[in-house]
Amino acid sequence: MSIFNFRYISRSAGVVVLALAGVQLHAADMAKHVVRATIAGIDVIEYPTDIKDVVTIVGSLPAGDTFAADNIAVATLTGTLLDKGTATMDKFAIAGQLDRVGAKLGFSVGQEVLSIQARSLKADLPLVLKIMADELRHPAFTAEEFDKAKIAIEGGLQQQAQSTDSRAAEAFNRAIFPEGHPNRPASLDEWHTALGSATLAQVKAFHEKFYGPSHMVLVVVGDLDIAKINTELKKDFAGWSGGAPYRRASKPAALGAPVDQTVNLAGKTSVSVFVGQATGLRFRDPDSLALRAGAAVLGSGFTSRLLGRVRDKEGLTYSIAAGISDDTFDDGDWRIYASFAPTLLDKGLAATQRELHLWWQDGISADELAARKTDMIGAYQVSLATTGGIAGTLLRTVQRGLPLTWMDQYPKSVDALTLDQVNGAIKRYVDPKKLVIIKSGSVIAAVPPK
């Protein structure tokens, strides 16, 4: 998870509405309707639906922050500059072409990947693909835009420096993932130093080394003319080469000594709290689904224990949740997130730990598991109700190293979970004696009893 992550960058005021209804899924055989091919070195995955005219594209290539070994800011600077003009078009010409057809195209940089997001009408897809290829292959990388990007990122860093959520997440991830692990983010201080010393030459060298079709995935979903799309891709990306494989942890993160850390930020009305540990599990590992189900009972949704008791019954917080994170590419973690008023922090944290210990000690019940299975399967099916949802699921499946048949198997796998599997996973991957606890905000020191 990048400490500074440019989210979706849209260059169009036009809106393409993705229909929530009308996307007809192919029941339990989605994988059979996927068309997958290597085109110009890119892993292209196409999924036609019966929704008319709309096309959604998502994609990624390994060029995130973890690849910027010499200067952590260079990966984000590179991704930020992609839409600031190419060798043949300036940024205003590109934005004008997209605006005229109501299309969207953007990039974002995370810890592991450069992400690609686009959507358009079917008739305008060739234009979007052409611009996408041009921006990925031939960014202008002008000194003027480079300087502007550094200023923009610096502004974002200053905002994050005062965000209780961001500071807590930074400290938590740095506490549970060791040096060299792809999930370990750089600190804010490291970001400031790197940004100040980053050069345009480093950006150009990073682009040359890590941008290319090798390990790039492009997912296209909607009203598709597959033959035409493939012809356009072959033309637009012909001759492109390079790219790099994902960087993997040499070994999974292990549990260490307990950590209780406070990041003091003056004048804040709430304290962000993270409680959790490294799991050593990737999404595709056998125990991952069972632990996910257990964590969902603890803290996912309005029927979860944490929300029902710490928030609704005791009134100690408005926001509290638990889940599994950062396990797409490497081993991840389980975490509880909560936000407390400074005056309620001690009571809120105590109540949270009480529920965590009860969950770990006694496990979950058969009724809780049955209800959570229904929720997980229902949420998954709802996520496939749009072209964007289908595209995102296809991309994540590939990123997780799973076969596309996983999409059809997932509801069955959830339904097959047993109580022993879930409670066993909780016992194996959670250790209440080695918790990492991070508090960020205006923390009031506890007054010792007289």
N, C-alpha and C positions, 0 to 999 in steps of 0.2 A: 504494500500500500504506500503510494508516494506521499511524502509529507506535503508536497505541493503538486496538486494534480489539476491541470487545465481540464475542465469538464467540457461538455459538448459545446463546440464553437460553431455557431450558425452564422452564415453570411447572407441569409435571405429573409426578407420580411414576409414573403409568401408562406402560406401554410398548406400542406397537403394533409388532409384528414385521413387517418387510418381507421377504417370501419371496425367497430367492435363486433358487429354481427356480419355474417356473410362469409367469413373465412371458414370454408368447409375443410375440416381435418379428415385425414384418411383413416379414421377410427384407430385401430391398434396396429396399423402397418405403415406408419409415417415413413420409416426408413426405406421402404420399397419405392416410394415416390420421389426420393431424392435423386437428383442427377449430379454426379460428382466426377470431376475430371481435373487433370493438371493442364492448365492453359498458360503458356508463356512462363512456366515454372511456378505458377500460383495454384494453390489448392482451392479450386472453385466449387462451391456447393450451391446448387440451385433447387428451389422448392416451389413449384407452381401451386397457386391457390385459385379459387374461382372468383375472388374479389376482382372487380374490373378496374383497370387503368393504373392502380397504385403499385409501386415497387419500392421495397425497402432493402437497403444494403448495410451490412455490418461486416467488419473485418478487423484483422490485427496482424502485426508483425513484431517479432522480438526486437524492440528498440526502446525499452523503458529505462527508468533511472538506474536500475541495477547494472546496465551495460556501460554506464558512463563512469568507468573506473578512475579515469584521470581527473575528472571534474564533474561532480554530481549534477550541476546545473545544465550541462551541455545537452542531455537528452531532451529535457523539457524545452530548452531554447530551440532546438532543431524542430520539434513538433509544432511549436508555436509559430515558427516562420514559414511553415508549409503553405499557408493560405495568404501569404503576404506578397504574392507575385511569383511568376515563373520567368524562365528565360525568354518567353515570347509574349506574355501578358502581364500587365500590372494588376494589383489587387482590385482596383476599381473596375477594370474590364471583366475580371472573373466574377465579381459580385454582381455586376450588371447582367451578365448572361444568366446567372442563376436566378436572380430576381425576376427577370422577364418571364421565366417559365414556372416560378413558384417552387423551385427545387431547393433542397438543403444538402449541404456537404460540409463535414467538419472532422476534426481530428482531436484526440486527447492523449496525453501521455501519463501512464501509470508506472507502477514499480517495475512491471515486467514488459509491458507492451505499449506500442503505439496503436491506439484504437481508431477505427474508421467508421463513420456513421453517415449515411446518405439516404435520401428518399426523394422520389420524383414521380411524375406521371410516366406511364409506359413509353409514350412517344418521345419523352425528353431524356430517357435513360442513356442513349448514346452520347449526348452532350455531357451528362454528369460523369460517365465513365472516362471520357476524354479529358475533362478537367481534373478528375481524380488522378489519372495516370500522370498528367503533366505536373501536378503539384508534388506527387510522390517522387517523380524521377528528376524533375528539372527546377527545383525551387531557386528563386533568384538570389536569396541570401545577401541582401544589400546591407551595407553598413548602417544606413538610416533605420531600417526596420529592426536590425539587430539591437541597436541602442534603445529603440522603443520597447522591444520585447523585454529587455533587462529591466527597464523602469516598471513595466507592468508586473513582472514577476516579483520585483522588490516590493511593490505595493501589496501584492498578495501575501508575501511573507510577513509584512507588518501586520496585516489583518489576522493572520494565523497566530502571530505572537500574542495577540490579545484574545484569542478564542479558547475558552476553557475546553471545549470538545477537542480541538486540534492539538492542544498541548498535552491533554491526557492521552490521546491516541498515540502521539509521538512517543511519549515516555513509556507507555504500555508496550508498544511494539519493540522498542529498543531494549526493554527489560527482558522480554521473553525470547527474542531471536538474537543469536550470537553474531559477532563480527563475521562478515563473509556470507551470511545467510541471505538469499535473495529477498526475503520478506522484511529484513531489517532496514528501516529508513534512515536517511541522514538526519542529523539534528538541525534545528533552525540555525544554530551558529555555523554549522558546516555549510548550510545552504547560502548564508550571507557571504561567507568567505569565497565559496566557489563561484557565486554569481559575480562578485567583484573582479575575479581574476579570469573569468571565461572570455575567450576570444572568438572572433568570427572564423578564424582558421580552424579552431577546435570543432566548431559546429560543422564546417564543411567536411572535415576528416571523419567525424562521427557519421554523417550522412553517407559518405562514400563507403564506410566499413560495414554499417549495419542495415542500411536500406537496400532491399532487393527482394526478389520473389521467393527465395529460399525460406521456407517455414512461414510464409505469408498465407493467410486464409481469408477468402472473400466469400461471403454468404449473400445470396440474392433470393428474395422471397416476394411473391406477388403474382401479378399478371405478366407472365414471362413468355417471350419468344426466345427460347433457349438457343436455337441455332444462330439467331441474330446477335444475341448477347455474347456468345462465344466468339463470333467473328469480330465483334468490336473489341473484345478483350485481347484477342490475338494481335489485332492491329495496334491498339494503344500501348500494349506492354511488350511488343516485339523487341528483342535485343536487350532487354533489361536483365541484369545479372546481379549476383551477390546476395547479401543477407547473412544472418548468423543463426545458429541454433539457440534454443533456450538455455539459460544458465540454471543448473540444478544445484541444490544444496549437497555438499559432500556427505552429510549425514543429517538426519532429522534433529530439530531442536529438542533438547532434553530439559526436564524439570531441574531447576536449580534450587538455591536457597530461597525462602520466602522474601518478598520485597514489599515494603510499605513506604511509598514515596509521595511527597506533596510538592506540587508545582504552584507556588503562591502567585496569584494575580490580584492586584488590588482593585477594589471598587466593583467587584462582580456580584450580581444578585443570585447566582447559583454556583454550585460546585459540581463539576463533571467527574464521575467516578467510573473507573474500569476495574473489574475484578476478573481474573482468569489465569490461564496457563497455556503453554504450548501443548499440543496434542501428539505431535509426531506423525499425524495422519494426513494423507492427501485425500481429496474427494473420492478418488477411485478405490481407495483401500477398503478391505472387507468390513471393518468395524465402523466406517465413517457414517453410513446411513443410520445405524443404530444409535450412535452418539448424537447425531443430528435430531433424531426423534426425541431422545431424552432431553436435550437442551431446549427443544421446542416446548415441551411440557413445562419446563422451568420458567421460560421467559419469552414465548412467542405468542402474541395475540391476546385478546381480551380474556380468554379463559386460562391463561397461564398462571402459575402459582405466584410469581413475583408481582404481576399486575393486580391479581385478585386480592393479595394479602397486603403487600407493602404499600400499594397505592390505594386500592379501593377500600380495604378494611381499616387500615391504620392511617391513611391520609398523609403519608410521609413524602410522597413524590408524585409528580404528574407523569414522569417519563422513566420507565425502567423496562429492560428487555434482556434476553440472553440468546446466544446462538453461536454458530461456528463460522470462522472467518479465515480468509487468506489461504485456502487450501486448493485452489484451482491448479496452480503450477507446481507448488511445493507443499510440504507439510505446513499445517496452519495452527489455529488456536481455538479454544472456546473462551467466550468472554461474556460477562454481564456488563451492561452499560446502564448507568442511572444518573439522574440529575437531581440534586437536593438543594434546598435553601440552606445557606450556611448554618443557621440556627438548628436545622434538623439533620445535619450531616451525621452526627454521632448515632442518633437513633435510627436514621435511615440505613446507615451502613451496618449497624448491628442487626437490624431486621433482615437485611439482604443476606448477611452471612448465616443467620439462623435458618432461613429458607434453603440456602445452598447446602448447609450441613444436613438438614432433614432429607433433602432430595438425594444427596450422596449416601447417607446412612440407610435410609429405608427404601430407596428406589421409587419408581412410579407404580401406579396401580394399573390393573388390567383395563379399567374403565378409562383412565387417562390415556393409555396407549391407543385404545380403540378410537377415541375421539380425535386424537392427534393424527392417526392414520387418515381419517376422513378429511381432516383439514389439509394435510400435506398433499393428498391426491387431488382434492378440489382446487387448491391454490395452483398446482401444476397445470391442471386442465384449463383454468382461467387464464394462466399466463400464455397459453397457446391460442388465445382468441383474437390476436392481431398479427399482422405480418411482422411487426417489430418483435413481438413476443416469440414467434416461431424462429425468426432469424437469430435472436439472442440465444435461444435454447440450442440451436444447431451449432453456433459458434462456441458456446461454453462446453458443449459435449466434446468437440474436437480439442479444445484447449485442455480439457481435463484428461485427454488421452483415452477416451472411451469410444467404443464403436457406436455408429449412429443408431444401431438397434437398441441402445440404452434408452432412447426416448420412448420406445414402445414398452420396454421392460420396466421402467421406473415405477409406475403405479402398482405393478405386480410385486416388485421388490419391497415397496413400502407395506403393502398388504400382508406380505409374508413375514414381517418382523415379529419376533416373539418377545414376550416380557423378559425372559432370561437373557436374550441378546442385548436388549436395551439396558437393563440394569447391570448386566455384566460389563458393557462398554463404559457406563458411568463410573463403575468401580475401577476399571483398568486405566482410564485416561484422565481422571480427576483426582487430585490429592489435596484435600483441604488444609493440610499442614504446610503446603508449599505455594500458597496463593501469591500472585502478584496483584497488589492493590495500589492503584494510582488515583490521587485526588488532585484536581486542578481548579483553582478559583480562589475566592477570598475565604480561606479556611480559618475558622475561629479556634484558637487553642482551647482545649478542654481545661476546665477549672477543676483542680483536684479537690476532693471532698475534705471538709474541715474535720 
